[in-house]
């Protein structure tokens, strides 16, 4: 045996001196466990030191019945351990560290709710960003493009003048923070471009059961009459078109397929006589709307003022 081996052996022996063998520790733990299972026995015999000897005798009998020989010092060690609450798990005191540990251990329960909440907030942010922030930042550019698109399709000054007025209204609204008014002006620019591009024939309505003309007594002058011829817009393939018309009585723009155009009394009576002759209006074409212009070229004299209800 070498010197190093002898030294290691001596150190091992020194380290194990003063410590009970593992078998004795396990046996003492078993004694404590037995005492806990037989709590009534402990409550009866453990209340005074004078009866501790009786308790050890009873333990001797319990282990002897199992064929186990337990030395007195082991029983004494078990009784002392029970008194001192050794071999008992004690939960750590509540501290910040233990709270973090509990959170980590229970992460499978709460992490899915945290992830779900984060996903909902992220989705809300994405929706708000792309439905509010982005359109708001792009609104000036969209207004400029809509304005320029009207100028591109117009072939006279009238559409451009109306487009410029709408564009200036929208720009002023944006500068004052009135985003809704700017959006309304933008939609009006889109509608104006569509109207300018339209091509249709303006025709007098002449069908059984439908009026071809009406007259009104204006509120401002009860002694006067306003005369209107009812017209409709037909496409090249004979389809009825919806056209934005300003109702002179309400000042509102309405999309309609039929409206009344104001004429003088002579024109009104002439068309009425034409229809009363044989029930058919011979000259039904009232005007033609070409692409690039805002209003039709009228073939019958009219002020251009209109009504949408009668």
Secondary structure as UniProt FT lines:
FT   HELIX           3..16
FT   TURN            17..18
FT   HELIX           22..37
FT   HELIX           39..45
FT   HELIX           49..51
FT   HELIX           52..65
FT   TURN            66..67
FT   HELIX           72..83
FT   TURN            84..87
FT   HELIX           96..105
FT   HELIX           107..128
FT   HELIX           129..133
FT   HELIX           134..153
FT   HELIX           157..175
FT   TURN            176..177
FT   HELIX           179..197
FT   STRAND          200..204
FT   TURN            208..209
FT   STRAND          213..216
FT   TURN            219..220
FT   TURN            222..223
FT   STRAND          226..234
FT   TURN            236..237
FT   STRAND          243..247
FT   TURN            248..250
FT   STRAND          253..256
FT   STRAND          258..263
FT   HELIX           265..278
FT   STRAND          285..289
FT   TURN            291..292
FT   STRAND          297..298
FT   STRAND          306..307
//
